[in-house]
Amino acid sequence: MKSDKLIIGWVVLMLFSCTHAEHQHHETPTYTATRPIKKDTLYYQEYVSQIHSIQHIELRAFERGYLNQIYVDEGQLVKKGQLLFQIMPVIYQAEVQKALAEAKFAALEFENTKSLADSNIVSKNELALAEATLQQAEASLTLAKAHLAFTEIRAPFDGIVGRFNDVRLGSLVDEGELLTTLSDNSKMWVYFNVPEAEYLDYAMTGAQSSETNVRLKLANNRVFQRDGIVETIEADFNNETGNIAFRATFLNPERILRNGQTGNILMPTYLRDALLLPQKATFEILDKKYVYTIDEDGVVRAREIITGAEIPHAYAVLEGLDENDKVLVEGLRKVKEGDTVRYNFLQPEDILQSLSRLHAE
């Protein structure tokens, strides 16, 4: 009986051992690994921007009076010289008529005095006085005509009329009171701030000596259909932020862009022989980046790296890795220092392409 029990116990123990070994075998995970890749690459650095019309002005009343006519509506596209508003001109028309009569009278006085002076009946001083009186009358007439013209507010350039500033037909407006705004949106100036280090990289590559094309990502995350050109860089850095302002110009014939919009400038940046590593292969501890390298025996070791540019799905590695290092891409939270792992090696190009496809979907 004892021998039978021993045999049965031995069989159960063997079965349990085999089952446990098989279970352990099935649970041993296989991770994905890759290596950094060195290549020239282009990525777009993103900067918050503000969009302004190439011309954006306030239209104000030149004269005090009642608003007699409003010829346009808010948001209307107008042409240069088009009449927009008219302030009641009756008083100024009367002043023109008065000045015109005085100018005619002074002209007649001058002609009579000149005839007398030619006949030596009056002195040259009287002629000079008559001439001065005529010039004064003509100047008064010119001023009166100017005041009359100021009752008409016309568009100084082609543009879009802004919102009316609480003025309606019949409103009494004061001299200098704001009526509306006018924006020339045929071209747009887009301003964005660049940190000092990135400005130096830009300047030292000689980019500022040639045209730099940039893109504009709008608030709906769509890229504007036309590229812009960086035309100017401000002279001074902002000491509080450490940034310097760039200005890019975008053609806007369809007038999609409006004054006051926001967006993000996408500036192309070229990296030569950059060592690229998928972002998902890294983890952070106390603001430092690490990766798990895999040695020839499959043992993982944590290694600190220093990264530079951040491009879609990848980092440019500055220090800590070379092209021959194998790096764990998956299971970073499931392993620890010194673990031995099984892995499948994938080429870095394949991993980066798959990440791009997933992001696009």
C-alpha positions in Angstrom: 0.0 0.0 0.0 2.8 2.4 0.9 4.5 1.7 -2.4 1.3 2.4 -4.3 0.9 5.7 -2.5 4.5 6.7 -3.2 4.0 5.9 -6.9 0.7 7.9 -7.0 2.4 10.9 -5.2 5.3 10.8 -7.6 3.0 10.8 -10.6 1.0 13.8 -9.2 4.2 15.6 -8.5 5.5 15.1 -12.0 2.3 16.2 -13.5 2.2 19.3 -11.4 5.9 20.1 -12.3 5.2 19.7 -16.0 2.0 21.8 -15.8 3.9 24.5 -13.9 6.8 24.5 -16.4 4.4 24.7 -19.3 2.4 27.5 -17.6 5.7 29.3 -17.0 6.8 28.8 -20.5 3.5 30.3 -21.9 3.7 33.3 -19.6 7.3 34.3 -20.6 6.6 37.5 -22.6 8.4 38.5 -25.8 9.0 42.2 -26.2 9.9 44.4 -29.1 13.4 46.0 -29.4 15.1 48.3 -31.9 18.1 50.6 -32.2 18.6 54.3 -32.8 18.9 55.3 -36.5 21.2 58.1 -37.8 19.7 60.1 -40.7 19.1 63.6 -42.0 15.6 64.7 -41.1 13.2 67.6 -41.5 10.7 68.5 -38.8 8.5 71.5 -38.1 9.1 73.5 -34.9 5.8 74.9 -33.7 5.3 78.4 -32.3 2.1 80.1 -31.0 1.3 83.1 -33.3 -0.9 86.1 -33.7 -2.4 87.1 -37.0 -2.7 90.7 -38.1 -3.9 92.5 -41.2 -1.1 94.2 -43.2 -3.2 97.3 -42.6 -5.7 97.7 -39.8 -6.8 101.2 -38.9 -9.5 103.0 -37.0 -11.9 105.3 -38.9 -12.8 108.3 -36.8 -15.0 111.4 -37.4 -13.0 114.4 -38.5 -15.7 116.9 -37.6 -18.4 117.1 -35.0 -22.0 116.7 -36.2 -24.9 114.4 -36.8 -24.3 111.2 -38.8 -26.3 112.0 -41.9 -25.6 108.8 -44.0 -24.2 105.3 -43.5 -23.4 103.8 -46.9 -21.9 100.4 -45.9 -22.5 97.6 -43.5 -20.3 95.7 -41.0 -18.1 93.1 -42.7 -18.5 94.6 -46.2 -15.7 94.6 -48.6 -15.0 98.2 -49.9 -12.8 99.8 -52.4 -10.3 102.6 -52.0 -12.1 106.0 -52.1 -15.5 104.5 -51.5 -17.8 106.7 -49.4 -18.6 105.1 -46.0 -20.1 107.7 -43.8 -21.3 111.3 -44.1 -21.7 113.8 -41.3 -24.4 116.5 -41.8 -22.6 118.9 -44.2 -25.0 121.9 -44.1 -22.9 124.2 -41.9 -19.7 123.4 -43.7 -21.3 124.0 -47.1 -22.4 127.4 -45.8 -18.9 128.1 -44.7 -17.6 127.2 -48.1 -20.1 129.6 -49.8 -19.1 132.4 -47.4 -15.4 131.8 -48.0 -15.9 131.6 -51.7 -17.7 135.0 -51.7 -14.9 136.6 -49.6 -12.3 135.2 -51.9 -14.1 136.7 -55.0 -14.4 140.0 -53.2 -10.7 140.0 -52.4 -9.8 139.1 -55.9 -11.8 142.1 -57.3 -10.2 144.4 -54.7 -6.8 143.1 -55.8 -7.5 143.6 -59.5 -8.7 147.2 -58.8 -5.7 148.0 -56.6 -3.3 146.6 -59.2 -4.8 148.8 -61.9 -4.4 151.8 -59.7 -0.9 150.8 -58.8 0.0 150.4 -62.5 -1.2 154.0 -63.0 0.8 155.1 -59.9 -2.4 156.2 -58.2 -1.8 154.0 -55.1 1.4 152.9 -53.5 3.0 149.5 -53.9 2.3 148.9 -50.2 -1.4 149.1 -50.8 -1.1 146.6 -53.7 0.9 144.3 -51.4 -1.9 144.6 -48.8 -4.6 143.8 -51.3 -2.6 140.8 -52.5 -2.2 139.5 -48.9 -5.9 139.9 -48.3 -6.6 137.8 -51.4 -4.2 135.1 -50.3 -5.8 135.0 -46.9 -9.3 134.7 -48.4 -8.1 131.9 -50.7 -6.6 130.1 -47.7 -9.9 130.4 -45.8 -11.7 129.0 -48.8 -9.3 126.0 -48.9 -9.8 125.4 -45.2 -13.6 125.6 -45.6 -13.5 123.1 -48.4 -11.3 120.8 -46.3 -13.8 120.9 -43.4 -16.6 120.1 -45.9 -14.6 117.2 -47.3 -14.0 115.9 -43.7 -17.8 115.4 -43.4 -17.3 112.5 -45.9 -15.4 109.5 -44.5 -14.0 107.4 -47.3 -12.0 104.2 -47.4 -8.2 105.0 -47.7 -7.6 101.5 -49.2 -9.4 98.3 -50.2 -10.5 96.5 -47.1 -13.2 95.0 -44.9 -15.3 97.2 -42.7 -15.3 96.3 -39.0 -17.9 96.5 -36.4 -19.7 99.9 -35.9 -18.8 101.5 -32.6 -22.3 102.2 -31.3 -23.0 104.7 -34.0 -26.2 104.7 -35.9 -27.9 107.0 -38.4 -28.7 110.3 -36.7 -26.1 109.9 -33.9 -24.3 113.0 -32.8 -20.6 112.3 -33.2 -17.7 114.3 -31.8 -14.5 115.2 -33.5 -12.2 112.2 -33.3 -14.9 109.7 -32.3 -14.3 106.1 -33.4 -16.8 105.0 -36.1 -15.4 101.6 -37.1 -12.2 99.9 -38.3 -10.9 99.0 -41.8 -8.7 96.0 -42.4 -6.7 95.2 -45.6 -6.6 91.4 -45.5 -5.0 90.8 -48.9 -1.8 90.0 -47.0 -1.4 89.0 -43.4 1.4 89.5 -40.9 1.8 86.6 -38.5 4.0 87.3 -35.4 5.6 84.5 -33.4 8.1 84.5 -30.6 11.3 82.4 -30.8 13.4 81.5 -27.8 17.0 82.7 -27.8 18.6 79.3 -28.3 16.4 78.5 -31.3 17.0 81.9 -32.8 20.8 81.3 -32.6 20.4 78.0 -34.3 18.4 79.7 -37.0 20.8 82.6 -37.4 24.0 80.6 -37.3 22.8 78.3 -40.1 22.5 81.3 -42.4 18.7 80.9 -42.7 18.0 84.6 -42.1 20.0 85.5 -45.2 17.5 83.7 -47.4 13.8 83.3 -47.6 12.4 80.8 -45.1 9.0 79.3 -45.9 6.7 78.5 -43.0 3.3 77.0 -42.6 0.4 78.2 -40.5 -1.8 75.8 -38.5 -5.2 77.3 -37.8 -7.4 76.9 -34.8 -9.3 74.0 -36.4 -5.9 72.1 -36.7 -5.9 72.5 -40.4 -2.9 74.0 -42.2 -3.5 77.1 -44.2 -3.4 76.5 -47.9 -0.5 78.9 -48.7 3.0 79.0 -47.3 4.3 82.2 -45.7 7.7 83.8 -45.8 9.7 85.0 -42.8 10.5 88.6 -43.7 11.6 90.4 -40.5 13.0 89.7 -37.1 12.8 92.4 -34.4 15.9 94.1 -33.3 15.7 93.3 -29.5 15.0 90.4 -27.3 12.3 90.6 -24.7 14.2 90.5 -21.4 11.3 89.1 -19.5 10.6 86.1 -21.7 14.0 85.7 -23.5 12.2 85.6 -26.8 12.5 87.6 -30.0 9.7 88.2 -32.4 9.6 87.0 -36.0 7.1 88.2 -38.6 5.9 86.0 -41.5 3.8 87.3 -44.4 1.0 85.2 -45.9 -0.9 86.0 -49.1 -4.6 85.9 -48.4 -6.6 86.6 -51.6 -9.5 84.4 -50.5 -9.6 86.5 -47.2 -9.9 83.4 -45.1 -7.6 84.9 -42.5 -8.8 87.8 -40.4 -7.2 90.3 -38.1 -6.9 89.1 -34.6 -6.9 85.3 -35.3 -4.5 83.0 -33.6 -2.7 79.9 -34.9 0.6 78.1 -34.8 3.5 78.7 -37.1 5.3 75.6 -38.4 8.9 76.4 -39.1 11.0 73.8 -40.9 14.2 72.7 -39.1 16.8 70.5 -40.7 18.8 68.0 -38.7 22.0 66.6 -40.1 23.0 63.0 -39.1 20.5 63.1 -36.2 20.4 60.0 -34.0 16.6 59.3 -33.8 14.9 57.1 -31.3 11.2 56.3 -30.9 9.7 58.3 -28.1 7.9 55.3 -26.7 11.3 53.7 -26.0 12.0 56.3 -23.3 10.8 56.8 -19.7 11.3 59.6 -17.2 12.5 59.7 -13.6 12.8 63.0 -11.9 12.8 65.0 -15.2 15.5 62.8 -16.7 15.0 60.5 -19.6 16.1 56.9 -19.6 16.0 53.8 -21.9 16.4 50.1 -21.3 19.4 48.8 -23.3 19.7 45.1 -24.0 23.1 43.4 -23.9 24.2 40.2 -25.7 22.8 38.0 -23.0 19.3 39.7 -23.1 19.8 41.5 -19.8 18.2 45.0 -19.6 20.1 47.9 -18.2 18.7 51.4 -17.5 20.7 54.1 -19.2 20.2 57.9 -19.0 20.1 59.8 -22.3 20.0 63.4 -23.2 17.7 64.4 -26.0 17.5 67.5 -28.3 14.8 68.1 -30.8 11.4 66.5 -30.4 9.9 65.4 -33.7 6.8 63.4 -34.3 7.1 60.1 -32.5 10.9 60.4 -32.0 13.6 62.2 -30.1 17.0 63.3 -31.5 19.4 61.7 -29.0 22.4 63.9 -28.1 24.2 61.7 -25.6 23.8 58.3 -24.1 23.3 56.0 -27.1 24.9 55.1 -30.4 23.7 53.3 -33.5 24.6 49.8 -32.3 22.7 49.9 -29.0 19.7 47.7 -28.7 16.8 49.4 -26.9 13.6 48.0 -25.5 10.5 49.6 -27.0 7.7 47.7 -25.3 7.2 46.5 -21.7 9.1 49.3 -20.1 6.9 49.1 -17.0 7.0 45.3 -16.8 10.8 44.9 -16.5 13.4 46.1 -14.1 17.2 46.6 -14.0 19.0 43.2 -14.5 16.0 41.3 -15.9 16.7 38.9 -18.7 14.1 39.3 -21.5 13.1 37.7 -24.8 12.6 40.1 -27.6 11.9 40.5 -31.3 14.1 43.0 -33.1 12.5 45.5 -35.5 14.2 48.0 -37.7 13.8 51.6 -36.4 12.4 52.7 -39.8 9.6 50.1 -39.5 8.7 51.2 -36.0 8.6 54.9 -36.9 6.5 54.3 -39.9 4.0 52.2 -37.9 3.8 55.0 -35.3 3.1 57.5 -38.1 0.4 55.3 -39.5 -1.3 54.9 -36.1 -1.2 58.6 -35.5 -2.7 59.3 -38.9 -5.6 56.9 -38.2 
